[in-house]
């Protein structure tokens, strides 16, 4: 992918160092018809560092889309302050909007426009002069150069998704927000998209990602915030967040296949996995591997191989959101 990016070219860069900063951000949707009043964002404080790939996770209805739409100027906040690339969204709305490109979940493209026309129109909406437009470069970068003059209605779902990424890039924003970008996308295209996202980030573009594919967030994101019921319930570097889960699993491959857990290990959190592997769940804060291996040996199990399975972001996510739901 040979496209050049110039992060921050959409606007001069102020002194602040955060890509996005929210302070006391609230959004209340008024009661309408049979719908009661809803507080979608409950005083969110969140700082997203420049140059990072930042994950924004949470269950459906948690407030992620409201937060993103507030950044993009599509939702009017009720209270609080928000800076986008150092620009206050109330005091400098045009500069703030010029500093961010949002790739929405919905495939909202006019079926009678071609990819080339879509990008040219979007560039015009952002006031990009014709001599500075990079339509052909962007189309090459997103793998749609050969579809420049095809109607959008003829594109596959994956191609339309890539075209939305291209739309978000026409004004060279220093921040790209990807809202569930791989929903309904096949594995090959997902890998291509993430390779391109990493390439953008390597050039200095800040990436904000929402996704339901937790393994993607774990492998891609430097830092992750979890939102639930309109509140930030966790925000930490990804390795530290995963480490918060006080649970690992010892997997023992025995010399002789096991069909059931030995009686001497029945008091442990043990089970037999496919292939006769013995898995023992444990909390590192309360138990150590040496003691577990001693008990396995005393149970008469001869060990051929062993491994330790670390906790995963999905487990942390479920644990944190369940705790916040119960609060």
C-alpha positions as CSV (number, residue, x, y, z in Angstrom):
1,X,0.0,0.0,0.0
2,X,1.8,3.1,-1.3
3,X,-0.5,5.9,-0.1
4,X,1.2,8.7,1.8
5,X,-0.6,10.1,4.8
6,X,0.1,13.4,6.5
7,X,-1.5,13.2,9.9
8,X,-2.7,16.5,11.1
9,X,-2.7,18.1,7.7
10,X,-6.4,18.8,8.1
11,X,-5.7,21.4,10.7
12,X,-2.7,22.9,12.5
13,X,-1.9,20.9,15.6
14,X,-2.4,22.6,19.0
15,X,-0.2,22.0,22.1
16,X,-2.3,19.2,23.7
17,X,-0.8,15.8,23.4
18,X,-4.0,13.7,23.6
19,X,-5.7,12.6,20.4
20,X,-9.1,12.7,22.1
21,X,-10.0,13.9,25.6
22,X,-13.4,13.7,27.2
23,X,-14.1,15.3,30.6
24,X,-17.4,14.8,32.4
25,X,-19.2,13.9,29.1
26,X,-22.9,13.3,29.5
27,X,-25.6,12.7,27.0
28,X,-29.3,12.5,28.0
29,X,-31.9,11.6,25.3
30,X,-35.2,13.2,26.2
31,X,-38.4,11.2,26.6
32,X,-40.2,10.7,23.3
33,X,-43.5,9.0,22.8
34,X,-43.3,5.7,24.6
35,X,-39.6,6.0,25.1
36,X,-38.5,7.2,28.6
37,X,-35.6,9.6,29.1
38,X,-32.3,7.8,28.8
39,X,-28.8,8.8,30.1
40,X,-26.6,7.3,27.4
41,X,-23.3,8.7,28.7
42,X,-22.8,9.3,32.5
43,X,-20.0,11.7,33.0
44,X,-17.3,9.9,30.9
45,X,-13.6,10.9,31.5
46,X,-11.4,9.4,28.9
47,X,-8.0,10.2,27.3
48,X,-6.9,8.5,24.1
49,X,-3.1,9.0,23.4
50,X,-1.9,10.2,20.1
51,X,-0.3,7.6,17.9
52,X,-2.1,4.7,19.6
53,X,-4.5,2.0,18.5
54,X,-7.1,2.3,21.1
55,X,-9.9,-0.2,21.7
56,X,-13.4,0.9,22.8
57,X,-15.4,-2.1,23.9
58,X,-18.7,-2.7,25.5
59,X,-22.0,-4.6,25.1
60,X,-24.7,-3.3,22.7
61,X,-26.3,-0.2,24.1
62,X,-23.4,0.6,26.4
63,X,-22.9,4.1,24.9
64,X,-20.0,3.4,22.4
65,X,-21.9,4.8,19.3
66,X,-23.1,7.8,21.2
67,X,-19.6,8.6,22.3
68,X,-18.3,8.2,18.7
69,X,-21.1,10.3,17.2
70,X,-20.4,13.0,19.8
71,X,-16.8,13.1,18.6
72,X,-17.9,13.4,15.0
73,X,-20.4,16.2,15.7
74,X,-23.4,14.0,14.9
75,X,-24.8,14.0,18.5
76,X,-25.0,17.1,20.7
77,X,-23.7,16.4,24.2
78,X,-25.7,17.4,27.2
79,X,-22.8,18.3,29.5
80,X,-19.0,18.1,29.7
81,X,-16.0,19.0,27.5
82,X,-14.5,17.1,24.5
83,X,-11.3,17.9,22.7
84,X,-10.5,16.2,19.3
85,X,-6.8,16.6,18.4
86,X,-6.7,19.5,20.8
87,X,-9.7,21.3,19.4
88,X,-12.8,21.8,21.7
89,X,-15.8,20.5,19.8
90,X,-17.9,23.5,20.9
91,X,-15.4,26.3,20.4
92,X,-13.7,24.9,17.3
93,X,-16.2,22.5,15.7
94,X,-14.9,22.7,12.2
95,X,-11.3,22.0,13.2
96,X,-12.4,19.2,15.5
97,X,-14.5,17.5,12.7
98,X,-11.6,18.0,10.2
99,X,-9.3,16.1,12.6
100,X,-11.3,12.9,12.6
101,X,-12.6,10.4,10.1
102,X,-15.3,7.9,11.1
103,X,-16.0,4.6,9.5
104,X,-19.5,3.7,10.5
105,X,-21.0,0.2,11.1
106,X,-23.7,0.7,8.4
107,X,-22.9,0.3,4.8
108,X,-24.4,3.7,3.9
109,X,-23.4,4.3,0.3
110,X,-25.4,5.7,-2.5
111,X,-25.8,2.7,-4.9
112,X,-25.7,4.9,-8.0
113,X,-22.3,6.5,-7.3
114,X,-19.0,5.0,-8.3
115,X,-16.1,4.7,-5.8
116,X,-14.3,7.5,-7.6
117,X,-17.4,9.8,-7.3
118,X,-17.9,8.8,-3.7
119,X,-14.4,9.9,-2.7
120,X,-14.5,13.1,-4.8
121,X,-17.8,14.1,-3.3
122,X,-16.6,13.4,0.2
123,X,-13.4,15.4,-0.4
124,X,-15.5,18.3,-1.7
125,X,-17.7,18.2,1.5
126,X,-14.5,18.6,3.5
127,X,-13.3,21.5,1.3
128,X,-10.2,19.6,0.0
129,X,-9.0,21.5,-3.1
130,X,-9.0,19.5,-6.3
131,X,-5.2,19.7,-6.6
132,X,-4.8,18.2,-3.1
133,X,-7.3,15.3,-3.6
134,X,-5.8,11.8,-3.6
135,X,-8.7,9.7,-4.9
136,X,-6.6,7.4,-7.1
137,X,-4.1,6.9,-4.3
138,X,-6.8,6.0,-1.8
139,X,-8.5,3.6,-4.2
140,X,-5.2,1.8,-4.7
141,X,-4.6,1.7,-1.0
142,X,-7.9,0.1,-0.3
143,X,-7.7,-2.3,-3.2
144,X,-10.5,-0.7,-5.3
145,X,-8.5,0.9,-8.1
146,X,-10.0,-1.4,-10.7
147,X,-13.5,-0.6,-9.4
148,X,-13.1,3.2,-9.7
149,X,-15.9,3.6,-12.3
150,X,-18.2,0.7,-11.1
151,X,-21.5,1.6,-9.4
152,X,-21.4,1.1,-5.6
153,X,-24.4,-1.3,-5.9
154,X,-22.2,-3.8,-7.8
155,X,-19.6,-4.0,-5.0
156,X,-19.5,-6.8,-2.5
157,X,-20.0,-6.2,1.2
158,X,-16.3,-6.3,1.8
159,X,-15.6,-3.8,-1.0
160,X,-18.2,-1.4,0.4
161,X,-16.6,-1.7,3.8
162,X,-13.2,-0.8,2.3
163,X,-14.8,2.1,0.4
164,X,-16.1,3.5,3.7
165,X,-12.5,3.4,5.1
166,X,-11.5,5.4,2.0
167,X,-14.2,8.0,2.6
168,X,-13.0,8.5,6.1
169,X,-9.4,9.2,4.8
170,X,-10.1,11.8,2.0
171,X,-9.2,14.8,4.2
172,X,-6.1,13.1,5.8
173,X,-7.4,13.2,9.4
174,X,-4.9,12.4,12.1
175,X,-7.6,10.2,13.8
176,X,-9.6,7.4,12.3
177,X,-12.5,5.8,14.1
178,X,-13.4,2.3,13.0
179,X,-16.9,1.3,14.3
180,X,-17.2,-2.5,14.0
181,X,-15.2,-2.4,10.7
182,X,-15.1,-6.2,10.2
183,X,-18.7,-7.1,11.0
184,X,-19.8,-9.5,8.3
185,X,-16.4,-9.5,6.6
186,X,-14.6,-12.7,5.6
187,X,-11.3,-13.7,7.3
188,X,-9.1,-12.8,4.3
189,X,-10.5,-9.3,4.0
190,X,-10.3,-8.8,7.7
191,X,-6.6,-9.6,7.7
192,X,-6.1,-7.2,4.8
193,X,-8.0,-4.5,6.6
194,X,-6.0,-4.9,9.8
195,X,-2.7,-4.9,7.9
196,X,-3.7,-1.6,6.4
197,X,-4.8,-0.2,9.8
198,X,-1.4,-1.1,11.2
199,X,0.3,0.6,8.3
200,X,-1.7,3.8,8.9
201,X,-0.9,3.7,12.6
202,X,2.8,3.2,11.8
203,X,2.7,6.5,9.8
204,X,1.3,8.3,12.9
205,X,-2.5,8.0,12.5
206,X,-4.3,7.4,15.8
207,X,-6.8,4.5,15.4
208,X,-9.9,4.2,17.6
209,X,-11.5,0.8,17.2
210,X,-14.8,-0.7,18.4
211,X,-15.2,-4.4,17.8
212,X,-17.1,-7.5,19.0
213,X,-14.1,-9.6,17.9
214,X,-12.2,-9.5,21.2
215,X,-9.3,-11.5,19.9
216,X,-8.8,-8.6,17.4
217,X,-8.8,-6.0,20.1
218,X,-6.3,-8.0,22.2
219,X,-3.9,-8.5,19.3
220,X,-4.2,-4.9,17.9
221,X,-4.8,-2.4,20.6
222,X,-2.2,-0.7,22.8
223,X,-4.9,0.3,25.3
224,X,-8.5,-0.6,25.9
225,X,-11.4,1.1,27.5
226,X,-14.6,-0.9,28.4
227,X,-17.9,1.1,28.6
228,X,-21.0,-0.3,30.2
229,X,-24.2,1.5,30.9
230,X,-22.7,4.8,29.8
231,X,-19.7,4.6,32.1
232,X,-16.1,3.7,31.7
233,X,-15.6,0.6,33.9
234,X,-12.0,-0.1,32.9
235,X,-9.2,1.7,30.9
236,X,-5.8,0.2,30.9
237,X,-2.9,-0.9,28.6
238,X,-4.1,-4.2,27.0
239,X,-1.5,-6.5,28.7
240,X,-2.4,-5.1,32.2
241,X,-6.1,-5.4,31.5
242,X,-5.7,-9.1,30.5
243,X,-3.4,-9.6,33.6
244,X,-6.3,-8.5,35.8
245,X,-8.0,-11.8,35.3
246,X,-6.7,-14.0,38.2
247,X,-7.2,-17.2,36.3
248,X,-5.0,-19.5,34.3
249,X,-5.3,-23.1,33.2
250,X,-2.7,-25.9,33.5
251,X,-3.0,-28.4,30.6
252,X,-1.4,-31.8,31.1
253,X,-1.0,-34.3,28.3
254,X,-0.6,-37.7,30.0
255,X,1.4,-40.6,28.8
256,X,-1.9,-42.7,28.8
257,X,-5.1,-41.1,27.7
258,X,-7.5,-40.2,30.5
259,X,-11.3,-40.8,30.2
260,X,-12.1,-39.1,33.5
261,X,-10.6,-36.9,36.1
262,X,-8.7,-38.9,38.7
263,X,-10.5,-39.1,42.1
264,X,-7.5,-37.5,43.8
265,X,-8.0,-34.4,41.7
266,X,-11.8,-34.1,42.1
267,X,-11.6,-31.2,44.5
268,X,-9.8,-29.1,41.8
269,X,-11.4,-27.3,38.9
270,X,-10.4,-30.1,36.5
271,X,-11.8,-31.6,33.4
272,X,-10.8,-33.9,30.5
273,X,-10.5,-32.1,27.2
274,X,-10.6,-33.7,23.7
275,X,-7.6,-35.9,23.1
276,X,-7.5,-36.9,26.8
277,X,-5.8,-33.7,27.9
278,X,-6.3,-32.9,31.6
279,X,-7.1,-29.2,32.2
280,X,-6.9,-27.7,35.7
281,X,-8.1,-24.1,36.2
282,X,-6.5,-22.2,39.0
283,X,-6.0,-18.7,40.5
284,X,-2.3,-17.7,40.5
285,X,-2.9,-15.5,43.5
286,X,-4.0,-18.6,45.5
287,X,-2.2,-21.6,43.9
288,X,1.1,-22.2,42.2
289,X,1.9,-24.6,39.4
290,X,4.5,-26.6,41.4
291,X,1.8,-27.6,43.9
292,X,-0.6,-28.6,41.2
293,X,2.0,-30.7,39.4
294,X,2.8,-32.4,42.7
295,X,-0.9,-33.3,43.1
296,X,-1.1,-34.6,39.5
297,X,1.9,-36.8,40.1
298,X,0.4,-38.1,43.4
299,X,-2.7,-39.0,41.5
300,X,-0.7,-41.4,39.4
301,X,-0.7,-39.3,36.2
302,X,2.5,-39.6,34.1
303,X,3.1,-36.3,32.3
304,X,4.2,-36.4,28.6
305,X,3.8,-32.7,28.0
306,X,2.3,-29.6,29.7
307,X,1.4,-26.0,29.0
308,X,-0.2,-23.0,30.7
309,X,-3.1,-21.2,29.1
310,X,-3.2,-17.5,30.0
311,X,-6.4,-15.5,30.6
312,X,-7.9,-13.7,27.6
313,X,-9.5,-10.4,27.0
314,X,-12.9,-12.0,26.5
315,X,-12.8,-13.4,30.0
316,X,-11.8,-10.0,31.4
317,X,-14.6,-8.3,29.5
318,X,-17.2,-10.6,30.8
319,X,-15.9,-10.4,34.4
320,X,-15.8,-6.6,34.4
321,X,-19.2,-6.1,32.7
322,X,-20.9,-8.6,35.0
323,X,-19.4,-6.8,38.0
324,X,-20.7,-3.5,36.8
325,X,-24.1,-4.9,36.0
326,X,-24.4,-6.2,39.5
327,X,-23.3,-2.9,41.1
